[in-house]
């Protein structure tokens, strides 16, 4: 199964092309920054290369506290190759997790292998491949819920410990939205455990101990993640609920996107009907086999409470995924944690997850008795007729020229299709028919077993659909070889050139080293300060300064500057202005001087003179955070938030010397060591309890 996954993703597995969009513009530079600091012997506290600086170690999507990212960084700085390896790992983790869960539930390896493949290459993964943090949330879901299922059997602590481990792995790698929903899952499942066993005190005690163990284990492993986030929480721009408007509700999974259940290639066509949802969030394909056996599983087992519950959950999550198109999402908006994340379509994750478990019921029965009878046989006919009718109808709405153009675009790895829905459906139907014919011939000629035939069909189906989607949702057409030397040629040290220039100069258009495919956060790769950047993890004050134009005033100044004048409401944009201070002194800018400004790892230094008879305000053009400390000639100075989002200190009159701003979090190193030690001990425990004991 793992080999099948990697083969289907061969352009990445063989390092032929590179990932795209957010993967290279966001997650790659965030991780590159962290690895660069670590490999240069510094803790990655402050990233001064984006949005006038932010505490990178607090960013939940940076991979800072993700053990998978740690392991990759252990072998060197995080590069394009590292990104591809991490991306592929989530596809594999998703497949293995679903395989393990289905095997645990149904005691059937063949069923588990097919369902695992359907899950790992589903539309959740292939369609959203540019969002690595979404893939991670999908990948760890079966592991988290699988350990919870194992725990429910007899409430053994070993499964509670394992579940705590997977909670931590999910939290440190996935989008926070997935963690919030996972917490709700655990909360309601534990409520069910307590209710079901309410009359058994011994069981209740075991459940409580198990829950406490999960919390303690995950808390220890997540200690630096939690504490670093708490440090930044007062400044974060996304902790309060977003307004219930278009921004929050963008990218729902609507009825028109249901076409992807049968024809995933259709939803990446150039048709206006799909424009309401981003390309990355329209796909819900679980293979024709997965969809067929979901319906079979429901029809054959609808009296089974588990099947009924799973089908109901799938329906509920599909409704939630529709966002504002139903009243349900607005009701959920008022719950804790809801309203702080966007993209309702991501809820289709849980619908498809539930559907594939139901599909396993029907698939297992078929593998044991490989014959379709009664309503299942009619269902197969309905599927066949529906697909053929869709193909024939679409054929009347397209042309030979359109189809040939589409095929040539595919061969040329054209990123965005110029063809409409009908053309895409014709291609999709033709692919399904060819795969069906090929598998039929293989089964007849080399006597494939039913399992081998089904697995081959799913492999070819998902493999071809993955290739059809590759240029659009997974990768750029740029050759990986072009990136090999780029990272080697990047500077190892922080750029000290032009430190006396106004910050507006550092807008990522000042002669930085660029490469194809990476369009944003170039200052991070070039290790150059910048007031721009691409990261939702921002200071709320910085975001406000951007909106109220305070930023426009601040970037007229270099990294260090003495205040020249208090800003007034009618002032035009100019340098040297200061406002929002606890106290002002007579400005004497001609009697101040700054030389040799230095940008370091988590620090800023400069040499200055204040020959004025009065103290003068010196400003550091970086976002204010309480962890900054300032020393003037080794004497600590109080730092004040000024100019809406940056910081300043008061330089004594008639003084000169060196000022040193440094950022650190005193206990973060110890939190990190506790977490690392926790991962090591739990890994040893898991190997001993689950692997060695089985042998």
MARGUKE-963526 format. One line per field, with one value per residue (C-alpha): x, y, z; residue in one letter. Coordinates in steps of 0.1 Angstrom, whole numbers, m for minus. Example, Ala and Ser with C-alpha at 12.3 -4.5 7.8 and 13.67 -1.06 7.14 Angstrom:
MARGUKE-963526
c1	[123|137] $
c2	[m45|m11] $
c3	[78|71] $
residuo	[A|S] $
This chain:
MARGUKE-963526
c1	[0|28|45|13|9|44|40|8|28|58|65|72|85|112|119|108|88|82|51|32|15|13|37|66|55|46|56|89|102|89|108|138|141|140|165|189|189|193|222|239|237|208|173|148|131|126|121|129|125|87|62|86|94|75|83|87|88|52|38|17|21|58|67|88|75|67|89|87|101|128|138|141|161|185|200|205|188|152|151|128|138|129|95|88|98|75|47|50|52|16|3|19|9|m27|m27|m10|m34|m65|m51|m44|m79|m98|m78|m85|m122|m128|m98|m93|m60|m74|m102|m78|m54|m80|m96|m62|m53|m87|m81|m45|m51|m86|m97|m89|m52|m48|m71|m57|m21|m9|m20|5|m11|m44|m28|m13|m47|m62|m32|m33|m71|m73|m44|m60|m95|m80|m62|m93|m112|m86|m88|m126|m123|m109|m96|m60|m35|m11|m37|m43|m5|m5|m35|m18|12|m9|m28|6|17|m16|m14|22|17|m19|m38|m53|m88|m81|m70|m101|m124|m103|m108|m145|m143|m125|m149|m180|m166|m155|m190|m203|m178|m189|m226|m223|m204|m221|m231|m197|m174|m144|m149|m155|m122|m104|m120|m110|m74|m72|m85|m61|m32|m41|m41|m9|10|m1|5|41|48|31|47|68|40|15|38|51|16|5|34|21|m16|m19|m6|m22|m46|m67|m78|m111|m139|m139|m170|m196|m191|m176|m140|m149|m173|m152|m147|m177|m183|m215|m238|m221|m188|m206|m197|m162|m176|m179|m159|m130|m114|m146|m142|m109|m124|m127|m164|m180|m202|m171|m158|m174|m148|m111|m95|m79|m111|m136|m125|m142|m132|m127|m125|m154|m149|m150|m182|m198|m191|m201|m236|m234|m223|m252|m278|m267|m261|m284|m299|m264|m263|m226|m233|m263|m244|m214|m238|m256|m223|m212|m244|m240|m204|m214|m240|m215|m191|m216|m209|m235|m255|m273|m283|m261|m228|m242|m253|m219|m202|m212|m194|m159|m132|m155|m153|m115|m108|m120|m128|m160|m151|m125|m153|m157|m127|m148|m176|m153|m136|m170|m180|m149|m155|m190|m175|m154|m185|m197|m162|m153|m185|m178|m142|m155|m184|m173|m207|m232|m267|m301|m300|m262|m263|m288|m267|m237|m259|m271|m235|m225|m255|m250|m214|m221|m250|m229|m201|m225|m244|m211|m199|m227|m217|m180|m160|m131|m110|m118|m109|m77|m68|m74|m52|m23|m26|m23|8|23|15|m6|m15|m50|m75|m91|m118|m153|m170|m183|m148|m135|m163|m157|m120|m130|m155|m130|m104|m128|m138|m102|m93|m123|m114|m77|m86|m111|m85|m59|m83|m91|m56|m36|m64|m63|m80|m110|m89|m60|m84|m101|m68|m55|m86|m84|m46|m52|m83|m67|m33|m47|m69|m39|m19|m48|m48|m10|m3|m34|m35|m2|28|43|57|91|119|132|168|165|162|191|217|194|195|232|238|217|237|245|246|221|224|239|238|218|209|208|181|144|125|103|133|130|99|112|119|154|176|170|179|147|138|108|77|86|70|66|87|119|134|134|155|178|180|171|148|114|82|62|56|31|19|m15|4|7|7|m28|m11|8|m24|m41|m11|m14|m51|m48|m16|6|29|34|49|71|87|100|127|156|158|171|161|159|126|125|89|56|31|0|m33|m27|9|19|39|75|104|113|78|68|35|19|46|43|65|81|112|124|135|171|177|208|226|220|238|235|263|269|235|237|209|217|201|174|192|198|228|240|264|248|254|230|247|214|208|176|169|159|137|154|131|136|116|103|70|68|68|74|102|125|152|174|208|227|263|253|226|191|166|128|112|79|54|52|39|11|32|70|91|113|137|148|185|199|211|248|255|270|278|263|227|218|182|179|149|147|122|140|122|116|148|138|103|118|141|112|92|121|127|90|90|120|106|72|87|107|76|55|82|84|47|33|61|84|55|38|69] $
c2	[0|24|17|23|57|67|54|75|105|97|133|142|108|109|146|155|186|208|215|247|277|278|249|269|304|297|264|262|296|292|260|272|301|277|253|281|295|261|251|284|276|299|293|306|332|362|363|398|389|391|418|438|407|381|353|324|298|307|301|269|263|268|232|245|218|191|159|151|184|180|147|162|192|168|161|197|229|227|229|221|184|185|200|172|145|160|164|127|116|128|109|77|84|89|56|36|52|43|8|3|16|m5|m36|m30|m26|m54|m78|m79|m68|m68|m44|m23|m20|m8|16|29|36|53|76|85|95|109|144|155|149|153|183|201|191|227|231|208|216|203|171|166|171|144|121|119|116|78|74|96|80|46|47|61|31|7|25|20|m18|m22|13|3|30|20|32|64|71|63|85|114|110|112|142|160|149|162|195|203|196|203|235|246|241|203|204|223|197|169|183|182|146|136|156|140|105|107|119|88|66|81|78|42|31|54|25|8|27|7|14|51|52|36|61|90|78|72|107|122|103|115|151|148|130|154|184|173|168|200|220|244|246|257|280|297|303|317|341|354|352|389|401|375|388|356|346|364|353|366|385|362|375|366|363|337|318|316|282|261|226|232|208|216|203|169|162|153|122|107|130|147|159|179|203|217|227|264|266|295|272|262|297|299|275|275|248|233|227|212|176|148|118|85|64|48|17|37|55|23|3|31|28|m10|m8|14|m6|m39|m28|2|m17|m17|12|19|21|43|66|69|77|103|119|119|137|162|171|175|200|218|219|239|269|297|278|262|275|249|267|299|279|263|297|305|275|279|276|281|314|316|295|298|274|254|229|213|197|173|156|140|131|112|95|82|72|51|32|24|14|m11|m29|m35|m42|m68|m87|m86|m98|m127|m135|m119|m117|m89|m100|m83|m45|m45|m57|m31|m5|m15|m11|23|34|22|38|70|73|64|89|116|108|107|139|158|145|164|196|196|190|170|202|208|173|173|207|193|163|184|207|177|165|200|201|232|246|258|242|264|238|236|210|188|183|173|148|132|127|114|89|77|71|51|30|23|13|m10|m27|m30|m46|m69|m81|m85|m105|m128|m132|m137|m148|m120|m126|m104|m85|m80|m68|m44|m31|m27|m8|15|20|29|50|71|71|85|111|121|127|147|169|172|204|221|213|195|208|235|223|235|209|200|201|239|242|220|249|277|268|261|296|314|335|317|349|377|405|437|457|489|488|526|527|533|501|509|499|463|454|422|441|452|428|396|362|347|314|301|291|310|344|354|356|359|381|350|330|360|367|404|425|433|450|427|389|362|347|347|346|383|409|424|458|453|445|476|497|485|494|528|538|540|515|540|564|539|524|559|552|527|499|523|560|589|607|642|653|642|631|652|643|664|653|640|608|616|601|607|609|595|591|571|577|580|611|634|655|685|671|678|655|674|664|627|602|565|543|507|492|454|428|396|364|375|408|443|465|500|526|560|594|617|651|668|684|663|626|615|587|559|536|501|495|460|449|453|421|420|395|422|436|466|474|507|503|471|490|478|503|502|494|511|503|533|543|518|487|493|500|527|535|567|575|596|632|637|600|577|541|508|498|461|448|411|387|356|334|323|289|280|259|239|234|222|197|183|178|161|139|131|121|98|81|76|63|37|28|24|2|m20|m23|m25|m38|m60|m75|m85|m102] $
c3	[0|9|m24|m42|m26|m35|m71|m75|m63|m84|m97|m60|m49|m76|m71|m106|m98|m67|m45|m50|m35|3|7|m9|m1|36|52|34|45|80|84|65|90|120|105|96|131|147|123|131|168|178|191|166|188|165|128|117|80|79|88|110|131|150|175|151|178|188|153|154|116|114|123|152|176|151|156|119|111|138|123|88|101|119|85|75|67|56|18|m11|m7|30|21|m4|21|48|24|12|48|55|26|39|75|64|45|73|99|80|74|111|121|96|105|141|134|109|114|77|61|25|34|54|25|0|24|35|m2|m8|22|16|m21|m15|m26|9|3|m35|m37|m7|m13|m14|23|41|75|62|51|85|101|78|83|121|124|121|145|171|168|164|197|213|199|213|247|247|247|282|291|293|301|273|247|266|265|227|222|240|217|186|200|203|168|153|172|163|126|116|111|145|130|130|166|177|161|175|210|204|193|225|247|233|231|268|277|260|279|312|304|292|323|348|370|371|395|385|349|356|375|346|322|343|347|310|302|327|312|277|290|309|281|255|278|285|248|239|267|246|220|246|265|234|222|256|254|221|229|241|207|183|156|153|189|189|166|131|119|105|69|36|48|75|53|21|5|15|1|m19|m38|m71|m56|m50|m87|m73|m57|m92|m114|m95|m127|m133|m104|m116|m149|m159|m151|m133|m112|m91|m85|m50|m36|m40|m62|m31|m13|m38|m40|m21|m42|m24|m56|m74|m53|m21|m30|m43|m12|11|m4|m3|33|42|23|37|73|79|109|125|150|142|104|110|133|109|80|101|110|74|65|94|84|48|59|81|52|33|55|53|28|58|92|110|105|120|151|155|151|187|201|217|191|161|143|146|115|79|50|60|33|56|75|46|61|88|63|40|70|82|47|43|75|63|30|48|60|24|11|37|29|m8|m4|17|m8|m41|m58|m62|m57|m54|m46|m48|m83|m93|m76|m98|m129|m117|m112|m146|m164|m145|m155|m191|m193|m178|m204|m234|m223|m218|m251|m268|m251|m261|m292|m305|m306|m269|m259|m278|m263|m229|m235|m249|m218|m196|m214|m211|m174|m179|m144|m150|m174|m200|m207|m193|m172|m200|m215|m181|m175|m209|m200|m166|m180|m206|m179|m158|m188|m198|m163|m160|m193|m183|m149|m165|m191|m163|m142|m171|m184|m153|m130|m105|m72|m64|m39|m64|m90|m67|m53|m89|m99|m69|m75|m112|m105|m78|m95|m127|m109|m89|m122|m137|m106|m102|m121|m107|m70|m61|m79|m101|m135|m124|m123|m89|m102|m106|m69|m59|m61|m50|m13|m14|m28|m2|23|56|77|81|56|71|39|38|75|74|48|56|61|31|10|22|3|m13|m46|m37|m56|m36|m49|m64|m79|m99|m79|m47|m49|m12|20|m2|26|48|24|18|56|51|73|58|66|43|45|39|72|89|123|129|156|159|164|132|114|128|119|83|83|99|79|110|92|64|88|106|74|65|91|93|118|145|146|170|172|156|161|177|151|147|131|100|94|60|58|69|89|125|139|173|192|219|244|282|282|256|258|237|203|194|164|152|184|180|158|150|134|126|131|133|128|147|157|181|186|173|181|172|184|192|206|224|229|237|271|273|271|236|223|203|184|172|141|151|166|203|225|263|259|244|267|260|274|270|279|298|318|313|299|300|267|258|230|208|173|176|172|175|205|220|248|264|259|287|280|272|267|241|237|224|228|225|221|227|226|247|266|297|303|267|264|294|281|248|266|287|255|236|266|267|231|236|266|251|219|239|258|226|210|241|247|211|189|211|229|197|185] $
residuo	[X|X|X|X|X|X|X|X|X|X|X|X|X|X|X|X|X|X|X|X|X|X|X|X|X|X|X|X|X|X|X|X|X|X|X|X|X|X|X|X|X|X|X|X|X|X|X|X|X|X|X|X|X|X|X|X|X|X|X|X|X|X|X|X|X|X|X|X|X|X|X|X|X|X|X|X|X|X|X|X|X|X|X|X|X|X|X|X|X|X|X|X|X|X|X|X|X|X|X|X|X|X|X|X|X|X|X|X|X|X|X|X|X|X|X|X|X|X|X|X|X|X|X|X|X|X|X|X|X|X|X|X|X|X|X|X|X|X|X|X|X|X|X|X|X|X|X|X|X|X|X|X|X|X|X|X|X|X|X|X|X|X|X|X|X|X|X|X|X|X|X|X|X|X|X|X|X|X|X|X|X|X|X|X|X|X|X|X|X|X|X|X|X|X|X|X|X|X|X|X|X|X|X|X|X|X|X|X|X|X|X|X|X|X|X|X|X|X|X|X|X|X|X|X|X|X|X|X|X|X|X|X|X|X|X|X|X|X|X|X|X|X|X|X|X|X|X|X|X|X|X|X|X|X|X|X|X|X|X|X|X|X|X|X|X|X|X|X|X|X|X|X|X|X|X|X|X|X|X|X|X|X|X|X|X|X|X|X|X|X|X|X|X|X|X|X|X|X|X|X|X|X|X|X|X|X|X|X|X|X|X|X|X|X|X|X|X|X|X|X|X|X|X|X|X|X|X|X|X|X|X|X|X|X|X|X|X|X|X|X|X|X|X|X|X|X|X|X|X|X|X|X|X|X|X|X|X|X|X|X|X|X|X|X|X|X|X|X|X|X|X|X|X|X|X|X|X|X|X|X|X|X|X|X|X|X|X|X|X|X|X|X|X|X|X|X|X|X|X|X|X|X|X|X|X|X|X|X|X|X|X|X|X|X|X|X|X|X|X|X|X|X|X|X|X|X|X|X|X|X|X|X|X|X|X|X|X|X|X|X|X|X|X|X|X|X|X|X|X|X|X|X|X|X|X|X|X|X|X|X|X|X|X|X|X|X|X|X|X|X|X|X|X|X|X|X|X|X|X|X|X|X|X|X|X|X|X|X|X|X|X|X|X|X|X|X|X|X|X|X|X|X|X|X|X|X|X|X|X|X|X|X|X|X|X|X|X|X|X|X|X|X|X|X|X|X|X|X|X|X|X|X|X|X|X|X|X|X|X|X|X|X|X|X|X|X|X|X|X|X|X|X|X|X|X|X|X|X|X|X|X|X|X|X|X|X|X|X|X|X|X|X|X|X|X|X|X|X|X|X|X|X|X|X|X|X|X|X|X|X|X|X|X|X|X|X|X|X|X|X|X|X|X|X|X|X|X|X|X|X|X|X|X|X|X|X|X|X|X|X|X|X|X|X|X|X|X|X|X|X|X|X|X|X|X|X|X|X|X|X|X|X|X|X|X|X|X|X|X|X|X|X|X|X|X|X|X|X|X|X|X|X|X|X|X|X|X|X|X|X|X|X|X|X|X|X|X|X|X|X|X|X|X|X|X|X|X|X|X|X|X|X|X|X|X] $
